[in-house]
Amino acid sequence: MKIVDVNVRVFSHTTRRHQDTAGHAHPGPPHKVDMAILTIVADDGTEGYCFSPPEVIRPHVIDKFVKKVLIGEDPFARERLWQDLAHWQRGSAMQLTDRALAIVDCALWDLAGRKLNMPVHKLIGSYREKIPAYGSIMCGDELENGLATPEDYGRFAEKLVKRGYKGIKLHTWMPPVSWAPNVKMDLKACAAVREAVGPDIDLMIDAFHWYTRTEALELGRGLEKLDFAWIEEPMDEQSSASYAWLAENLDIPVLGPESAHGKQFSRAEWITSKACDILRAGVHDNGGISPAMKCMHLAESFGMNCEIHGNGAPNLIVAACVKNAKWYERGLLHPFLEYDDGFEYLNALVDPMDEDGFVHISDKPGLGEDINFDFINANLVG
């Protein structure tokens, strides 16, 4: 079995998610955006798929790097193919990003699952059939009755608990909100949520506001009084020394790194330098399912949990295959959006949640996505 083709199709779909000038998602009127689907084709006709923003897997990235490594090779040799692609990042990392590596790795896993008619989580080795989800709230905004005030966060948190969530994570206000960031406002929002949901719901915060050490310490000590489960990314993650200082001075667990480059290698450094109490890994941050699993087992070796960054089928698969992840991140959520509406290019959600707050792992072959190929082919761009 050999790989004979790698191709990308770009299509448009309708969404109500908009990005502000800093890249944060917020609700707005319906509009069209582009999405891409990478397809890896084997000589027996088996195909593997993975969705991606078009800018991640541009044609020159596919032609210059991906095809050069994959064409003519055994699609089941995922580790060797990943290592060969990662080698091409030397001097080319701005083009062949970790996110591009992740899309290719996920498509190879999807191909293997579809060929063997098995879900990827069973190919890896399942640990669980369901996992509790925490509701991951969008960044704060200035929309009336949206997420403009601490009281808005409290009201929305109540709705999430009624929906079934046993954990909630806040993303508070960030630029371009004119007065953000602001530690005291963040703590007011966190206090409003704690008061709204009571003592039995796990609460977390992702506070990537480029805070200083002293500001992050002030935030963390306030969160300790509110019995938060972790503090995530309050400072620039390029300085692991700052996180080691923060972890040493706080009792609340520090989680990270989320966006730091370096795959499993940098995460090993974070563990050994005591820069975090809970490791953070995500399929698209770390270069694929394969390296994300390495991060999970790395954390396990040090007796640490490793929480998955982001939603979607690949991240759900990784969470299903390990013991040392407590949560699946479901979102991003907002009072003006309904997450369960899903996407036009999928026939069903990959992460439906039951009334008790559990997401059940799909047993569909491959990544478990029910792709609407008719919609994709009818909405191709270019």
HELIX and SHEET records of a PDB file:
HELIX    1   1 PRO A   59  VAL A   61  1                                   3    
HELIX    2   2 ILE A   62  VAL A   66  3                                   5    
HELIX    3   3 LYS A   67  LEU A   70  1                                   4    
HELIX    4   4 ARG A   78  HIS A   87  1                                  10    
HELIX    5   5 ASP A   98  LEU A  116  1                                  19    
HELIX    6   6 VAL A  120  ILE A  124  1                                   5    
HELIX    7   7 PRO A  150  ARG A  163  1                                  14    
HELIX    8   8 VAL A  183  VAL A  197  1                                  15    
HELIX    9   9 ARG A  213  LYS A  225  1                                  13    
HELIX   10  10 SER A  240  ASN A  249  1                                  10    
HELIX   11  11 LYS A  263  THR A  272  1                                  10    
HELIX   12  12 VAL A  283  ASN A  286  1                                   4    
HELIX   13  13 ILE A  289  SER A  301  1                                  13    
HELIX   14  14 ALA A  313  ALA A  320  1                                   8    
HELIX   15  15 TYR A  339  ASP A  341  5                                   3    
HELIX   16  16 PHE A  373  ALA A  378  1                                   6    
SHEET    1   A 3 ILE A   3  GLN A  19  0                                        
SHEET    2   A 3 ALA A  25  ALA A  42 -1                                        
SHEET    3   A 3 GLU A  47  SER A  52 -1                                        
SHEET    1   B 8 CYS A 306  ILE A 308  0                                        
SHEET    2   B 8 ILE A 278  ALA A 281  1                                        
SHEET    3   B 8 VAL A 254  GLY A 256  1                                        
SHEET    4   B 8 TRP A 230  GLU A 232  1                                        
SHEET    5   B 8 ASP A 202  ASP A 206  1                                        
SHEET    6   B 8 GLY A 167  HIS A 171  1                                        
SHEET    7   B 8 LYS A 130  ILE A 137  1                                        
SHEET    8   B 8 TYR A 328  LEU A 333  1                                        
SHEET    1   C 8 CYS A 306  ILE A 308  0                                        
SHEET    2   C 8 ILE A 278  ALA A 281  1                                        
SHEET    3   C 8 VAL A 254  GLY A 256  1                                        
SHEET    4   C 8 TRP A 230  GLU A 232  1                                        
SHEET    5   C 8 ASP A 202  ASP A 206  1                                        
SHEET    6   C 8 GLY A 167  HIS A 171  1                                        
SHEET    7   C 8 LYS A 130  ILE A 137  1                                        
SHEET    8   C 8 PHE A 358  HIS A 360 -1                                        
END                                                                             
